[in-house]
């Protein structure tokens, strides 16, 4: 190789790095957002499960709703998830089913999670995650 050939290649790594670095950083940010999305969805699923289960253990429909909301909030707090807006809907209509017949409680959750601290500029920073879960009521327990 001659000295003239070496001078033509000088700085090419810097140019390639300058071209590829933004794409590489965007890929890393995308991986972080995707990972946080999966973790948040898992926490929302767990909160829906806990809310439905707690509501199914309540003795009355009137106590089931606040107990389910408290269980969902506690689970999300334990998982480190902060919802900008949390909606917990609990279907307790099955408390009216006569004893001896199968019945269930359903909890629906919607949580707005912010990704604005790691999102790519111009991309949406918030996402609404939803989950639901049903839990059976004890078939032979008195319901009111």
DSSP file (Angstrom, degrees, kcal/mol; ACC not computed):
  #  RESIDUE AA STRUCTURE BP1 BP2  ACC     N-H-->O    O-->H-N    N-H-->O    O-->H-N    TCO  KAPPA ALPHA  PHI   PSI    X-CA   Y-CA   Z-CA
    1    1 A X              0   0    0      0, 0.0     2,-0.2     0, 0.0     0, 0.0   0.000 360.0 360.0 360.0 141.3    0.0    0.0    0.0
    2    2 A X     >  -     0   0    0      1,-0.1     4,-1.3     0, 0.0     3,-0.2  -0.509 360.0-113.4 -97.4 167.0    1.3    3.4   -0.8
    3    3 A X  H  > S+     0   0    0      1,-0.2     4,-1.3     2,-0.2    -1,-0.1   0.815 115.6  59.2 -67.7 -30.2    1.2    6.6    1.2
    4    4 A X  H  > S+     0   0    0      1,-0.2     4,-0.9     2,-0.2    -1,-0.2   0.868 103.1  51.8 -67.8 -36.2   -1.2    8.2   -1.3
    5    5 A X  H  > S+     0   0    0      1,-0.2     4,-0.8    -3,-0.2     3,-0.3   0.851 106.2  55.4 -68.6 -34.3   -3.8    5.4   -0.7
    6    6 A X  H  < S+     0   0    0     -4,-1.3     4,-0.5     1,-0.2     3,-0.5   0.858 102.7  55.1 -66.7 -35.2   -3.6    6.0    3.1
    7    7 A X  H  < S+     0   0    0     -4,-1.3     3,-0.5     1,-0.2    -1,-0.2   0.786 101.0  58.5 -72.1 -26.1   -4.5    9.7    2.8
    8    8 A X  H  < S+     0   0    0     -4,-0.9    -1,-0.2    -3,-0.3    -2,-0.2   0.786 107.2  47.6 -72.6 -26.1   -7.7    9.0    0.8
    9    9 A X  S >< S+     0   0    0     -4,-0.8     3,-1.8    -3,-0.5     4,-0.4   0.516  82.0 121.7 -91.9  -5.9   -9.1    6.8    3.7
   10   10 A X  T 3  S+     0   0    0     -4,-0.5    -3,-0.0    -3,-0.5    -4,-0.0  -0.368  81.1   9.5 -63.1 130.9   -8.3    9.3    6.5
   11   11 A X  T 3> S+     0   0    0     -2,-0.1     4,-1.9     1,-0.0    -1,-0.3   0.417  89.4 118.5  84.7  -1.9  -11.4   10.3    8.4
   12   12 A X  H <> S+     0   0    0     -3,-1.8     4,-2.5     1,-0.2     5,-0.2   0.867  73.5  53.7 -68.3 -33.2  -13.7    7.8    6.8
   13   13 A X  H  > S+     0   0    0     -4,-0.4     4,-2.7     2,-0.2    -1,-0.2   0.907 107.5  51.2 -64.7 -41.2  -14.4    6.1   10.2
   14   14 A X  H  > S+     0   0    0      2,-0.2     4,-2.2     1,-0.2    -2,-0.2   0.898 111.5  47.2 -63.5 -40.4  -15.4    9.5   11.7
   15   15 A X  H  X S+     0   0    0     -4,-1.9     4,-1.8     2,-0.2    -2,-0.2   0.925 113.4  47.8 -66.9 -44.7  -17.8   10.1    8.8
   16   16 A X  H  X S+     0   0    0     -4,-2.5     4,-2.5     1,-0.2     5,-0.2   0.907 112.7  49.3 -62.8 -40.7  -19.3    6.6    9.1
   17   17 A X  H  X S+     0   0    0     -4,-2.7     4,-2.5     1,-0.2    -1,-0.2   0.897 109.2  52.0 -65.0 -40.8  -19.6    7.0   12.8
   18   18 A X  H  X S+     0   0    0     -4,-2.2     4,-0.5     1,-0.2    -1,-0.2   0.836 113.9  44.5 -64.9 -32.6  -21.3   10.4   12.4
   19   19 A X  H  < S+     0   0    0     -4,-1.8     4,-0.5    -5,-0.1    -2,-0.2   0.891 120.6  37.8 -77.7 -41.0  -23.8    8.8   10.0
   20   20 A X  H  X S+     0   0    0     -4,-2.5     4,-2.3    -5,-0.2    -2,-0.2   0.732  98.1  77.2 -86.2 -23.5  -24.5    5.7   12.0
   21   21 A X  H  X S+     0   0    0     -4,-2.5     4,-2.7     1,-0.2     5,-0.2   0.899  92.5  50.4 -60.0 -45.4  -24.5    7.0   15.5
   22   22 A X  H  X S+     0   0    0     -4,-0.5     4,-2.4     1,-0.2    -1,-0.2   0.906 112.8  47.7 -60.4 -38.8  -28.0    8.7   15.4
   23   23 A X  H  > S+     0   0    0     -4,-0.5     4,-2.0     2,-0.2    -1,-0.2   0.895 112.1  49.7 -66.9 -38.9  -29.5    5.4   14.1
   24   24 A X  H  X S+     0   0    0     -4,-2.3     4,-1.9     2,-0.2    -2,-0.2   0.907 111.9  47.6 -65.8 -42.3  -27.7    3.4   16.8
   25   25 A X  H  X S+     0   0    0     -4,-2.7     4,-2.5     1,-0.2    -2,-0.2   0.904 110.7  51.9 -65.5 -41.6  -28.9    5.8   19.6
   26   26 A X  H  X S+     0   0    0     -4,-2.4     4,-2.4    -5,-0.2    -1,-0.2   0.886 108.4  52.0 -62.0 -38.2  -32.5    5.7   18.2
   27   27 A X  H  X S+     0   0    0     -4,-2.0     4,-1.9     2,-0.2    -1,-0.2   0.894 110.0  48.1 -65.2 -40.3  -32.3    1.9   18.3
   28   28 A X  H  X S+     0   0    0     -4,-1.9     4,-2.1     2,-0.2    -2,-0.2   0.920 112.0  49.1 -65.9 -43.8  -31.2    1.9   21.9
   29   29 A X  H  X S+     0   0    0     -4,-2.5     4,-2.5     1,-0.2    -2,-0.2   0.904 110.1  52.0 -62.5 -41.4  -34.0    4.3   22.9
   30   30 A X  H  X S+     0   0    0     -4,-2.4     4,-2.4     1,-0.2    -1,-0.2   0.888 109.0  50.1 -62.2 -39.9  -36.5    2.1   21.1
   31   31 A X  H  X S+     0   0    0     -4,-1.9     4,-2.3     2,-0.2    -1,-0.2   0.889 110.7  49.6 -66.1 -39.2  -35.3   -0.9   23.0
   32   32 A X  H  X S+     0   0    0     -4,-2.1     4,-2.5     2,-0.2    -2,-0.2   0.930 112.5  46.9 -65.3 -45.4  -35.6    0.9   26.3
   33   33 A X  H  X S+     0   0    0     -4,-2.5     4,-2.3     1,-0.2    -2,-0.2   0.913 112.4  50.1 -63.3 -42.9  -39.1    2.1   25.5
   34   34 A X  H  X S+     0   0    0     -4,-2.4     4,-2.1     2,-0.2    -1,-0.2   0.906 111.3  49.1 -63.0 -41.2  -40.2   -1.4   24.4
   35   35 A X  H  X S+     0   0    0     -4,-2.3     4,-2.2     1,-0.2    -2,-0.2   0.916 112.0  47.5 -64.3 -43.3  -38.8   -2.9   27.6
   36   36 A X  H  X S+     0   0    0     -4,-2.5     4,-2.5     1,-0.2    -1,-0.2   0.851 109.9  54.5 -66.3 -33.5  -40.5   -0.4   29.8
   37   37 A X  H  X S+     0   0    0     -4,-2.3     4,-2.5     2,-0.2    -2,-0.2   0.913 109.0  47.1 -65.5 -42.9  -43.8   -1.0   27.8
   38   38 A X  H  X S+     0   0    0     -4,-2.1     4,-2.1     2,-0.2    -2,-0.2   0.913 113.7  47.9 -65.0 -42.8  -43.6   -4.8   28.5
   39   39 A X  H  X S+     0   0    0     -4,-2.2     4,-2.0     2,-0.2    -2,-0.2   0.918 113.0  48.0 -64.8 -43.3  -42.8   -4.2   32.2
   40   40 A X  H  X S+     0   0    0     -4,-2.5     4,-2.3     2,-0.2    -2,-0.2   0.906 110.7  51.0 -64.6 -41.6  -45.7   -1.7   32.5
   41   41 A X  H  X S+     0   0    0     -4,-2.5     4,-2.5     1,-0.2    -1,-0.2   0.897 109.1  51.5 -64.0 -39.3  -48.1   -4.0   30.8
   42   42 A X  H  X S+     0   0    0     -4,-2.1     4,-2.3     1,-0.2    -1,-0.2   0.902 110.3  48.9 -62.4 -40.7  -47.2   -6.9   33.1
   43   43 A X  H  X S+     0   0    0     -4,-2.0     4,-2.4     2,-0.2    -2,-0.2   0.882 110.5  50.4 -67.0 -38.2  -47.8   -4.6   36.1
   44   44 A X  H  X S+     0   0    0     -4,-2.3     4,-2.3     2,-0.2    -2,-0.2   0.911 110.2  50.6 -66.0 -42.1  -51.2   -3.6   34.7
   45   45 A X  H  X S+     0   0    0     -4,-2.5     4,-2.1     1,-0.2    -2,-0.2   0.922 111.8  47.6 -59.9 -44.5  -52.1   -7.2   34.2
   46   46 A X  H  X S+     0   0    0     -4,-2.3     4,-2.7     1,-0.2    -2,-0.2   0.893 110.2  52.1 -64.3 -40.2  -51.1   -8.1   37.7
   47   47 A X  H  X S+     0   0    0     -4,-2.4     4,-2.5     2,-0.2    -1,-0.2   0.885 108.9  50.3 -64.6 -38.5  -53.1   -5.1   39.1
   48   48 A X  H  X S+     0   0    0     -4,-2.3     4,-2.4     2,-0.2     5,-0.2   0.912 111.5  49.0 -64.7 -41.8  -56.2   -6.3   37.2
   49   49 A X  H  X S+     0   0    0     -4,-2.1     4,-2.5     1,-0.2    -2,-0.2   0.941 113.2  46.0 -61.1 -48.5  -55.8   -9.7   38.7
   50   50 A X  H  X S+     0   0    0     -4,-2.7     4,-2.5     1,-0.2     5,-0.2   0.882 112.2  51.3 -64.3 -38.8  -55.3   -8.4   42.2
   51   51 A X  H  X S+     0   0    0     -4,-2.5     4,-2.3     2,-0.2    -1,-0.2   0.932 113.0  44.5 -64.5 -46.0  -58.3   -6.0   41.8
   52   52 A X  H  X S+     0   0    0     -4,-2.4     4,-2.1     2,-0.2    -2,-0.2   0.915 115.1  48.4 -65.4 -42.3  -60.6   -8.8   40.6
   53   53 A X  H  X S+     0   0    0     -4,-2.5     4,-1.1    -5,-0.2    -2,-0.2   0.915 112.4  47.9 -65.6 -42.9  -59.4  -11.3   43.3
   54   54 A X  H  X S+     0   0    0     -4,-2.5     4,-0.7     1,-0.2     3,-0.5   0.908 112.0  50.2 -64.2 -41.5  -59.8   -8.7   46.1
   55   55 A X  H >< S+     0   0    0     -4,-2.3     3,-0.8     1,-0.2    -1,-0.2   0.877 106.8  55.2 -64.4 -36.5  -63.3   -7.8   44.9
   56   56 A X  H 3< S+     0   0    0     -4,-2.1    82,-0.4     1,-0.2    -1,-0.2   0.751 105.5  52.9 -69.8 -22.0  -64.3  -11.5   44.7
   57   57 A X  H 3< S+     0   0    0     -4,-1.1    -1,-0.2    -3,-0.5    -2,-0.2   0.609  87.3 104.6 -86.2 -13.1  -63.3  -11.9   48.4
   58   58 A X    <<  -     0   0    0     -3,-0.8     6,-0.1    -4,-0.7     3,-0.0  -0.325  70.0-137.7 -68.0 152.1  -65.5   -8.9   49.5
   59   59 A X  S    S+     0   0    0      1,-0.1    85,-0.8    84,-0.1     2,-0.3   0.776  82.5  27.8 -82.0 -28.4  -68.7   -9.8   51.3
   60   60 A X  S  > S-     0   0    0     84,-0.1     4,-1.2    83,-0.1     3,-0.2  -0.901  75.5-120.0-132.9 161.5  -70.9   -7.2   49.5
   61   61 A X  H  > S+     0   0    0     -2,-0.3     4,-1.2     1,-0.2    -1,-0.1   0.837 112.7  59.3 -66.6 -32.4  -70.9   -5.4   46.2
   62   62 A X  H  > S+     0   0    0      1,-0.2     4,-0.6     2,-0.2    -1,-0.2   0.837 111.1  39.1 -67.6 -32.5  -70.6   -2.1   48.0
   63   63 A X  H  > S+     0   0    0     -3,-0.2     4,-1.4     1,-0.1    -1,-0.2   0.657 105.0  69.9 -89.5 -16.4  -67.3   -3.0   49.6
   64   64 A X  H  X S+     0   0    0     -4,-1.2     4,-2.4     2,-0.2     5,-0.2   0.907  94.3  53.1 -68.5 -42.4  -65.9   -4.8   46.5
   65   65 A X  H  X S+     0   0    0     -4,-1.2     4,-2.3     2,-0.2     5,-0.2   0.957 112.1  41.0 -62.6 -53.9  -65.4   -1.7   44.4
   66   66 A X  H  X S+     0   0    0     -4,-0.6     4,-2.3     1,-0.2    -1,-0.2   0.875 115.2  52.9 -64.5 -32.8  -63.3    0.3   46.8
   67   67 A X  H  X S+     0   0    0     -4,-1.4     4,-2.3     2,-0.2    -1,-0.2   0.909 109.8  48.5 -66.0 -40.0  -61.3   -2.8   47.8
   68   68 A X  H  X S+     0   0    0     -4,-2.4     4,-2.4     2,-0.2    -2,-0.2   0.908 111.2  49.8 -65.9 -42.1  -60.6   -3.5   44.2
   69   69 A X  H  X S+     0   0    0     -4,-2.3     4,-2.4     2,-0.2    -2,-0.2   0.920 112.0  48.0 -62.7 -43.9  -59.4    0.1   43.5
   70   70 A X  H  X S+     0   0    0     -4,-2.3     4,-2.5     1,-0.2    -1,-0.2   0.901 111.4  50.6 -63.8 -40.4  -57.2    0.0   46.6
   71   71 A X  H  X S+     0   0    0     -4,-2.3     4,-2.4     2,-0.2    -2,-0.2   0.914 110.8  48.8 -64.6 -42.2  -55.7   -3.3   45.5
   72   72 A X  H  X S+     0   0    0     -4,-2.4     4,-2.4     2,-0.2     5,-0.2   0.929 113.0  47.1 -63.4 -45.1  -55.0   -2.1   42.0
   73   73 A X  H  X S+     0   0    0     -4,-2.4     4,-2.3     1,-0.2    -2,-0.2   0.912 112.7  49.5 -63.7 -42.4  -53.3    1.1   43.3
   74   74 A X  H  X S+     0   0    0     -4,-2.5     4,-2.6     2,-0.2    -1,-0.2   0.920 111.3  49.0 -63.3 -43.5  -51.2   -0.9   45.8
   75   75 A X  H  X S+     0   0    0     -4,-2.4     4,-1.8     1,-0.2    -2,-0.2   0.922 112.2  47.8 -63.3 -44.2  -50.1   -3.3   43.2
   76   76 A X  H  X>S+     0   0    0     -4,-2.4     5,-2.7     1,-0.2     4,-0.5   0.892 112.3  49.9 -64.9 -38.4  -49.1   -0.6   40.7
   77   77 A X  H ><5S+     0   0    0     -4,-2.3     3,-0.9     1,-0.2    -2,-0.2   0.915 109.9  50.5 -65.4 -42.2  -47.2    1.3   43.5
   78   78 A X  H 3<5S+     0   0    0     -4,-2.6    -1,-0.2     1,-0.2    -2,-0.2   0.837 111.2  49.2 -64.0 -32.0  -45.4   -1.9   44.5
   79   79 A X  H 3<5S-     0   0    0     -4,-1.8    -1,-0.2    -5,-0.2    -2,-0.2   0.515 115.1-117.3 -85.3  -5.4  -44.4   -2.4   40.8
   80   80 A X  T <<5 +     0   0    0     -3,-0.9     2,-0.5    -4,-0.5    -3,-0.2   0.762  64.4 145.0  77.7  25.4  -43.2    1.2   40.5
   81   81 A X      < -     0   0    0     -5,-2.7     2,-0.6    -6,-0.2    -1,-0.3  -0.863  33.0-161.9-101.3 126.1  -45.7    2.1   37.9
   82   82 A X        -     0   0    0     -2,-0.5    32,-0.5    32,-0.1     2,-0.5  -0.931   7.1-155.3-108.2 117.6  -47.1    5.7   38.0
   83   83 A X        -     0   0    0     -2,-0.6     3,-0.2     1,-0.2    30,-0.2  -0.779  12.5-157.6 -91.9 130.3  -50.3    6.2   36.0
   84   84 A X  S    S+     0   0    0     28,-3.5     2,-0.3    -2,-0.5    -1,-0.2   0.845  93.4  11.8 -69.0 -33.0  -51.1    9.7   34.8
   85   85 A X  E    S-A  112   0A   0     27,-0.5    27,-2.0    -3,-0.1     2,-0.5  -0.941  75.5-168.9-146.6 120.2  -54.7    8.5   34.7
   86   86 A X  E     -A  111   0A   0     -2,-0.3     2,-0.5    -3,-0.2    25,-0.2  -0.952   2.9-175.5-116.2 126.5  -56.0    5.3   36.3
   87   87 A X  E     -A  110   0A   0     23,-2.7    23,-2.0    -2,-0.5     2,-0.5  -0.985   0.2-176.1-121.4 123.3  -59.4    4.0   35.7
   88   88 A X  E     -A  109   0A   0     -2,-0.5     2,-0.5    21,-0.2    21,-0.2  -0.973   1.8-175.0-120.5 117.0  -60.6    0.9   37.5
   89   89 A X  E     -A  108   0A   0     19,-2.9    19,-3.1    -2,-0.5     2,-0.5  -0.956   4.3-167.3-113.5 125.9  -64.1   -0.5   36.6
   90   90 A X  E     -A  107   0A   0     -2,-0.5     2,-0.9    17,-0.2    17,-0.2  -0.958  11.8-150.5-118.6 122.0  -65.4   -3.4   38.6
   91   91 A X  E     +A  106   0A   0     15,-3.0    15,-1.4    -2,-0.5     3,-0.2  -0.811  27.0 161.8 -90.9 107.2  -68.4   -5.4   37.5
   92   92 A X    >   +     0   0    0     -2,-0.9     3,-1.8    13,-0.2     4,-0.2   0.121  37.3 113.3-111.1  18.4  -70.1   -6.6   40.7
   93   93 A X  G >   +     0   0    0      1,-0.3     3,-1.5     2,-0.2    -1,-0.1   0.764  66.3  69.0 -63.0 -24.1  -73.5   -7.4   39.1
   94   94 A X  G >  S+     0   0    0     10,-0.4     3,-1.5     1,-0.3    -1,-0.3   0.579  75.4  82.8 -74.5  -7.7  -72.9  -11.1   39.7
   95   95 A X  G <  S+     0   0    0     -3,-1.8    -1,-0.3     1,-0.3    -2,-0.2   0.727  85.3  61.9 -63.5 -19.0  -73.2  -10.6   43.5
   96   96 A X  G <  S+     0   0    0     -3,-1.5    -1,-0.3    -4,-0.2    -2,-0.2   0.593  77.5 109.6 -82.6 -11.7  -77.0  -10.8   42.8
   97   97 A X  S <  S-     0   0    0     -3,-1.5    46,-0.1    -4,-0.1     3,-0.1  -0.436  80.7-103.4 -66.6 135.6  -76.7  -14.4   41.5
   98   98 A X    >   -     0   0    0     -2,-0.1     3,-1.7     1,-0.1    -1,-0.1  -0.206  42.6 -90.6 -60.9 150.7  -78.4  -16.8   44.0
   99   99 A X  T 3  S+     0   0    0      1,-0.2    41,-0.2    44,-0.1    -1,-0.1  -0.318 113.2  38.1 -59.4 141.2  -76.1  -18.9   46.2
  100  100 A X  T 3  S+     0   0    0     39,-3.3     2,-0.4     1,-0.3    -1,-0.2   0.204  96.5  97.3  98.7 -14.0  -75.2  -22.2   44.6
  101  101 A X  S <  S-     0   0    0     -3,-1.7    -1,-0.3    38,-0.3     2,-0.0  -0.840  83.3-102.1-106.3 145.5  -74.9  -20.8   41.1
  102  102 A X        +     0   0    0     -2,-0.4     2,-0.3    -3,-0.1    36,-0.1  -0.359  48.3 166.3 -66.1 143.2  -71.5  -19.8   39.6
  103  103 A X        -     0   0    0     34,-0.5    34,-2.5    -6,-0.1     2,-0.3  -0.958  13.3-164.1-150.5 164.0  -70.7  -16.1   39.6
  104  104 A X  E     - B   0 136A   0     -2,-0.3   -10,-0.4    32,-0.3     2,-0.4  -0.948  16.5-132.4-148.2 166.2  -67.7  -13.9   39.0
  105  105 A X  E     - B   0 135A   0     30,-2.8    30,-2.7    -2,-0.3     2,-0.4  -0.969  20.8-156.5-119.9 138.3  -66.3  -10.4   39.4
  106  106 A X  E     -AB  91 134A   0    -15,-1.4   -15,-3.0    -2,-0.4     2,-0.5  -0.963   4.1-164.9-119.8 134.9  -64.6   -8.6   36.5
  107  107 A X  E     -AB  90 133A   0     26,-2.7    26,-1.9    -2,-0.4     2,-0.4  -0.977   2.7-167.9-118.3 128.1  -62.1   -5.8   36.9
  108  108 A X  E     -AB  89 132A   0    -19,-3.1   -19,-2.9    -2,-0.5     2,-0.4  -0.960   7.6-168.6-114.2 130.4  -61.1   -3.6   34.0
  109  109 A X  E     -AB  88 131A   0     22,-3.2    22,-1.9    -2,-0.4     2,-0.4  -0.937  12.1-176.7-120.8 142.9  -58.1   -1.3   34.3
  110  110 A X  E     +AB  87 130A   0    -23,-2.0   -23,-2.7    -2,-0.4     2,-0.4  -0.982  10.7 179.6-135.0 125.2  -56.9    1.5   32.0
  111  111 A X  E     -AB  86 129A   0     18,-2.9    18,-3.2    -2,-0.4     2,-0.7  -0.990  22.1-144.5-131.7 126.4  -53.6    3.3   32.9
  112  112 A X  E     -AB  85 128A   0    -27,-2.0   -28,-3.5    -2,-0.4   -27,-0.5  -0.827  24.0-167.5 -90.9 116.0  -52.0    6.1   31.0
  113  113 A X  E     - B   0 127A   0     14,-3.1    14,-2.4    -2,-0.7     2,-0.4  -0.856  12.3-135.8-108.0 138.2  -48.2    5.6   31.3
  114  114 A X  E     + B   0 126A   0    -32,-0.5    12,-0.3    -2,-0.4   -32,-0.1  -0.790  27.3 169.2 -97.3 132.9  -45.7    8.3   30.3
  115  115 A X    >>  +     0   0    0     10,-5.7     3,-1.6    -2,-0.4     4,-1.5   0.079  45.7 115.8-118.5  18.0  -42.6    7.5   28.2
  116  116 A X  T 34  +     0   0    0      9,-0.6    10,-0.1     1,-0.3    -1,-0.1   0.725  65.9  64.9 -65.5 -21.0  -41.7   11.1   27.6
  117  117 A X  T 34 S+     0   0    0      1,-0.2    -1,-0.3     8,-0.2    -2,-0.1   0.722 120.5  18.9 -75.6 -18.5  -38.5   10.9   29.6
  118  118 A X  T <4 S+     0   0    0     -3,-1.6    -2,-0.2     7,-0.1   -85,-0.2   0.391  95.7 120.2-127.3   0.5  -37.0    8.4   27.1
  119  119 A X     <  -     0   0    0     -4,-1.5     2,-0.3     1,-0.1     6,-0.1  -0.268  69.5-104.6 -72.0 154.6  -39.1    8.8   23.9
  120  120 A X    >   -     0   0    0      4,-0.1     3,-2.5     1,-0.1    -1,-0.1  -0.577  50.9 -91.7 -72.7 137.1  -37.6    9.9   20.6
  121  121 A X  T 3  S+     0   0    0      1,-0.3    -1,-0.1    -2,-0.3     3,-0.1  -0.246 115.1  22.6 -53.9 133.9  -38.5   13.5   19.8
  122  122 A X  T 3  S+     0   0    0      1,-0.4    -1,-0.3    -3,-0.1     2,-0.2   0.198  99.3 111.2  93.4 -16.0  -41.7   13.7   17.8
  123  123 A X  S <  S-     0   0    0     -3,-2.5    -1,-0.4     1,-0.1    -4,-0.1  -0.614  82.5 -91.2 -89.0 151.7  -42.9   10.3   19.1
  124  124 A X        -     0   0    0     -2,-0.2    -4,-0.1     1,-0.1    -1,-0.1  -0.372  31.3-159.3 -63.4 139.0  -45.9   10.1   21.4
  125  125 A X        +     0   0    0     -6,-0.1   -10,-5.7   -11,-0.1    -9,-0.6   0.587  68.3  59.1 -96.2 -12.1  -44.8   10.2   25.1
  126  126 A X  E     -B  114   0A   0    -12,-0.3     2,-0.3   -11,-0.2   -12,-0.2  -0.880  56.8-175.1-120.3 151.2  -47.9    8.6   26.6
  127  127 A X  E     -B  113   0A   0    -14,-2.4   -14,-3.1    -2,-0.3     2,-0.6  -0.992  21.5-135.0-144.5 136.0  -49.6    5.3   26.1
  128  128 A X  E     -B  112   0A   0     -2,-0.3     2,-0.4   -16,-0.2   -16,-0.2  -0.823  23.3-166.1 -92.4 120.1  -52.9    3.9   27.5
  129  129 A X  E     -B  111   0A   0    -18,-3.2   -18,-2.9    -2,-0.6     2,-0.3  -0.885   5.9-168.9-106.9 137.4  -52.4    0.3   28.7
  130  130 A X  E     +B  110   0A   0     -2,-0.4     2,-0.3   -20,-0.2   -20,-0.2  -0.901  11.8 165.9-127.1 154.6  -55.5   -1.8   29.5
  131  131 A X  E     -B  109   0A   0    -22,-1.9   -22,-3.2    -2,-0.3     2,-0.3  -0.975  10.4-166.4-158.2 156.4  -56.1   -5.1   31.2
  132  132 A X  E     -B  108   0A   0     -2,-0.3     2,-0.3   -24,-0.2   -24,-0.2  -0.981   4.8-178.6-144.5 157.2  -59.0   -7.1   32.6
  133  133 A X  E     -B  107   0A   0    -26,-1.9   -26,-2.7    -2,-0.3     2,-0.4  -0.985  13.8-147.5-154.4 145.2  -59.4  -10.1   34.8
  134  134 A X  E     -B  106   0A   0     -2,-0.3     2,-0.4   -28,-0.2   -28,-0.2  -0.916  11.5-170.9-115.3 145.9  -62.3  -12.2   36.1
  135  135 A X  E     -B  105   0A   0    -30,-2.7   -30,-2.8    -2,-0.4     2,-0.1  -1.000  24.7-116.9-135.0 135.7  -62.3  -13.9   39.5
  136  136 A X  E     -B  104   0A   0     -2,-0.4     2,-0.3   -32,-0.2   -32,-0.3  -0.398  20.1-130.7 -74.5 147.3  -65.0  -16.4   40.6
  137  137 A X        -     0   0    0    -34,-2.5   -34,-0.5    -2,-0.1     2,-0.2  -0.704  40.7 -91.0 -86.9 147.5  -67.2  -15.7   43.6
  138  138 A X    >   -     0   0    0    -82,-0.4     3,-1.2    -2,-0.3   -38,-0.1  -0.442  35.5-143.7 -60.2 123.7  -67.5  -18.5   46.1
  139  139 A X  T 3  S+     0   0    0      1,-0.3   -39,-3.3    -2,-0.2   -38,-0.3   0.768  94.4  38.8 -65.0 -28.0  -70.5  -20.5   44.9
  140  140 A X  T 3  S+     0   0    0    -41,-0.2     2,-0.4   -40,-0.1    -1,-0.3   0.196  90.7 105.6-113.4  15.9  -71.7  -21.3   48.4
  141  141 A X  S <  S-     0   0    0     -3,-1.2   -41,-0.1     1,-0.1     2,-0.1  -0.762  79.6-103.5 -95.6 143.4  -71.0  -18.1   50.3
  142  142 A X        -     0   0    0     -2,-0.4     2,-0.4   -43,-0.1    -4,-0.1  -0.430  39.9-162.3 -64.7 133.6  -73.9  -15.7   51.1
  143  143 A X              0   0    0     -2,-0.1   -83,-0.1   -46,-0.1   -44,-0.1  -0.931 360.0 360.0-119.5 143.7  -74.0  -12.7   48.8
  144  144 A X              0   0    0    -85,-0.8   -84,-0.1    -2,-0.4   -48,-0.1   0.349 360.0 360.0-130.5 360.0  -75.8   -9.5   49.3
